[in-house]
Amino acid sequence: MKIAVIGGGTAGYIAASHISKHFPQFDLYHIYDSTIPSIGVGEGTTPYFLTWLDKITNLSYEQLEKRCHITRKFGISFENWGVEHEKFFHHFYPVGQGYAYHISAVEIVNLLKEHVCATEIDSNVIDLQSNGISVKIILANNTNLEVDLAIDARGFPQSFDENYIKLSWIPTNRALIRQVPGIDDHTIDLKIGSHAVKYQTATRSIARPHGWIFTIPLTNRTSYGYIYNRDISSVSEIETDFDKFFQAEGITYNGQAKQVNFPNFTVRNCFDGALFKIGNSASFLEPLEATAIGCILKQVEAISHWVLRSFAKLEKRERLDESQLIIFNQYFLNYVYKMSLFVGWHYAMGSRFNTKFWEFAEANFYQEIENLENKTLLEKFYSVLELAQRSPHPIDNFLEFSSTVAETETNIVTALIKGVAKLYGQWTQPSFTEVGYGIGYFS
Ligand SMILES: Cc1cc2nc3c(=O)[nH]c(=O)nc-3n(C[C@H](O)[C@H](O)[C@H](O)COP(=O)(O)OP(=O)(O)OC[C@H]3O[C@@H](n4cnc5c(N)ncnc54)[C@H](O)[C@@H]3O)c2cc1C
């Protein structure tokens, strides 16, 4: 069997290293155009990434720190979201123990490269022609390569046709990125009730008049990204507010900022039986909950379980069952929809700023979710919210619990959510409870 991965960004290297590791029997081709830079952002992960990376590289925390400048991410600290609370925290569970990494987008690719065993082709791909059972890859020099399965990780689509759906309830579409070298203290102090909680590291998400700023701390630098809507605010408004923020934080900046436009979208069908779209070529959501890498892992593991495993037993590939293909596509479509509703909902109570952006963001969420074609998903979303409101706040339980039985290894949140929590996209019910109280949607 011949498999091709097209793309040399995070998604392409995740797919190529995963297949190299778990399916060494395939003839793997890794094709990318080195003259097209990868997007170069995407440094916040979710906990499952640790498990996956460990299987691929088997490197210790210290080795990863040296190679990829990682820091631990215990969750996201939200500041100025909603009007009730100055700050709230969205944890990884179990609270205080579950964590992911912040990781250098450049170095993770360099590291994964070492774990790819493939025929590398540095060429522009002009076209991918799929008939549902094989894919003809047309390369720039007019040569072709025919493969049994192609994974398309070429980044944002060049154009959008009827196979793409706009996730219009997300109110942002551009980022301005600044990087500052060498920040040592990444500690975040939070007050929860009368308890002071210290986190070594977390992503910060700070609401600002024109959107919000993320901070991602690595051991050698911190990245700051101002996420905003280019149809509402001008670059100079963003730069001015960014400067104001830096000044208040005591940060000096004299670098060259980078601008990234992004569409919030999903493909309707990510897989036609031979051509599978992953990463930014399949869907994109603004980075408020840093969902993209988790989604790439899900895509790569899903294709491995369903398709690659069965290919491994075949001499010659067969056409996949049409009804299973429909279910597969529907699953990923709903998965992205669910994530987008959760992310969009963060804007539902506005912020501490009464500005054009926040007025738009809040109203836009309620207005646009009504256009969601799958009404059952929306009903499900509201029922998850109802359940989350009735459930105890994970942090209250954690603090009460930890003062009595902290010595035991018992996992409070697992206990708390057992039997109740079901995954909604990447999240369980405690996430809805924390964010719902945090933004003031639940009181
Ligand atoms: C501001 C911002 C912040 C983000 N933060 C996070 C975060 O914290 N966490 C997270 O998980 N995600 C985040 N993301 C999402 C992030 O973009 C993705 O995680 C990830 O980088 C996926 O990129 P990709 O590999 O799909 O595409 P890209 O990085 O764009 O790579 C595309 C690759 O395809 C190749 N290519 C393109 N066209 C061709 C062609 N015709 N022929 C051959 N090769 C081609 C290019 O050379 C390139 O190597 C963020 C995104 C933005 C915009």
The ligand as an SDF file (V2000), in Angstrom:
LIG
                    3D

 53 58  0  0  0  0  0  0  0  0999 V2000
   -3.1270   32.8700   15.9450 C   0  0  0  0  0  0  0  0  0  0  0  0
   -3.2070   31.3880   16.0020 C   0  0  0  0  0  0  0  0  0  0  0  0
   -2.9220   30.7240   17.1850 C   0  0  0  0  0  0  0  0  0  0  0  0
   -3.0240   29.3440   17.2600 C   0  0  0  0  0  0  0  0  0  0  0  0
   -2.8030   28.7230   18.4560 N   0  0  0  0  0  0  0  0  0  0  0  0
   -2.9810   27.3890   18.5560 C   0  0  0  0  0  0  0  0  0  0  0  0
   -2.7640   26.7130   19.7780 C   0  0  0  0  0  0  0  0  0  0  0  0
   -2.4100   27.3140   20.7890 O   0  0  0  0  0  0  0  0  0  0  0  0
   -2.9620   25.3780   19.8050 N   0  0  0  0  0  0  0  0  0  0  0  0
   -3.3280   24.6690   18.7030 C   0  0  0  0  0  0  0  0  0  0  0  0
   -3.5120   23.4540   18.7960 O   0  0  0  0  0  0  0  0  0  0  0  0
   -3.4960   25.2910   17.5310 N   0  0  0  0  0  0  0  0  0  0  0  0
   -3.3470   26.6090   17.4260 C   0  0  0  0  0  0  0  0  0  0  0  0
   -3.5100   27.2170   16.2210 N   0  0  0  0  0  0  0  0  0  0  0  0
   -3.8190   26.3990   15.0460 C   0  0  0  0  0  0  0  0  0  0  0  0
   -2.5420   25.9790   14.2750 C   0  0  0  0  0  0  0  0  0  0  0  0
   -2.5360   26.7000   13.0830 O   0  0  0  0  0  0  0  0  0  0  0  0
   -2.5460   24.4780   14.0410 C   0  0  0  0  0  0  0  0  0  0  0  0
   -2.3880   23.8360   15.2950 O   0  0  0  0  0  0  0  0  0  0  0  0
   -1.4340   23.8380   13.2370 C   0  0  0  0  0  0  0  0  0  0  0  0
   -0.3850   24.6860   13.0570 O   0  0  0  0  0  0  0  0  0  0  0  0
   -1.8820   23.1680   11.9750 C   0  0  0  0  0  0  0  0  0  0  0  0
   -1.3130   23.6940   10.8180 O   0  0  0  0  0  0  0  0  0  0  0  0
   -1.2390   22.8320    9.4870 P   0  0  0  0  0  0  0  0  0  0  0  0
   -0.0950   21.8860    9.5860 O   0  0  0  0  0  0  0  0  0  0  0  0
   -2.5810   22.2780    9.1950 O   0  0  0  0  0  0  0  0  0  0  0  0
   -0.9670   23.9210    8.3530 O   0  0  0  0  0  0  0  0  0  0  0  0
    0.3390   24.7770    8.0200 P   0  0  0  0  0  0  0  0  0  0  0  0
    1.1700   25.0540    9.2050 O   0  0  0  0  0  0  0  0  0  0  0  0
   -0.1330   25.9430    7.2080 O   0  0  0  0  0  0  0  0  0  0  0  0
    1.2020   23.8300    7.0740 O   0  0  0  0  0  0  0  0  0  0  0  0
    0.8690   23.6060    5.7370 C   0  0  0  0  0  0  0  0  0  0  0  0
    2.0040   22.8790    5.0550 C   0  0  0  0  0  0  0  0  0  0  0  0
    1.6060   22.4620    3.7740 O   0  0  0  0  0  0  0  0  0  0  0  0
    2.5740   22.8070    2.8160 C   0  0  0  0  0  0  0  0  0  0  0  0
    1.8800   23.1430    1.5650 N   0  0  0  0  0  0  0  0  0  0  0  0
    0.9050   24.0670    1.3900 C   0  0  0  0  0  0  0  0  0  0  0  0
    0.4870   24.0700    0.1090 N   0  0  0  0  0  0  0  0  0  0  0  0
    1.2110   23.1210   -0.5340 C   0  0  0  0  0  0  0  0  0  0  0  0
    1.2480   22.6460   -1.8740 C   0  0  0  0  0  0  0  0  0  0  0  0
    0.4460   23.1460   -2.8170 N   0  0  0  0  0  0  0  0  0  0  0  0
    2.1050   21.6580   -2.1760 N   0  0  0  0  0  0  0  0  0  0  0  0
    2.9240   21.1170   -1.2490 C   0  0  0  0  0  0  0  0  0  0  0  0
    2.9380   21.5270    0.0400 N   0  0  0  0  0  0  0  0  0  0  0  0
    2.0830   22.5250    0.3830 C   0  0  0  0  0  0  0  0  0  0  0  0
    3.3310   24.0070    3.3620 C   0  0  0  0  0  0  0  0  0  0  0  0
    4.6540   24.0240    2.8750 O   0  0  0  0  0  0  0  0  0  0  0  0
    3.2740   23.7080    4.8560 C   0  0  0  0  0  0  0  0  0  0  0  0
    4.3830   22.9000    5.1900 O   0  0  0  0  0  0  0  0  0  0  0  0
   -3.4050   28.6150   16.1130 C   0  0  0  0  0  0  0  0  0  0  0  0
   -3.6680   29.2740   14.9210 C   0  0  0  0  0  0  0  0  0  0  0  0
   -3.5890   30.6480   14.8600 C   0  0  0  0  0  0  0  0  0  0  0  0
   -3.8890   31.3410   13.5620 C   0  0  0  0  0  0  0  0  0  0  0  0
  1  2  1  0
  2  3  1  0
  2 52  2  0
  3  4  2  0
  4  5  1  0
  4 50  1  0
  5  6  2  0
  6  7  1  0
  6 13  1  0
  7  8  2  0
  7  9  1  0
  9 10  1  0
 10 11  2  0
 10 12  1  0
 12 13  2  0
 13 14  1  0
 14 15  1  0
 14 50  1  0
 15 16  1  0
 16 17  1  0
 16 18  1  0
 18 19  1  0
 18 20  1  0
 20 21  1  0
 20 22  1  0
 22 23  1  0
 23 24  1  0
 24 25  2  0
 24 26  1  0
 24 27  1  0
 27 28  1  0
 28 29  2  0
 28 30  1  0
 28 31  1  0
 31 32  1  0
 32 33  1  0
 33 34  1  0
 33 48  1  0
 34 35  1  0
 35 36  1  0
 35 46  1  0
 36 37  1  0
 36 45  1  0
 37 38  2  0
 38 39  1  0
 39 40  1  0
 39 45  2  0
 40 41  1  0
 40 42  2  0
 42 43  1  0
 43 44  2  0
 44 45  1  0
 46 47  1  0
 46 48  1  0
 48 49  1  0
 50 51  2  0
 51 52  1  0
 52 53  1  0
M  END
$$$$
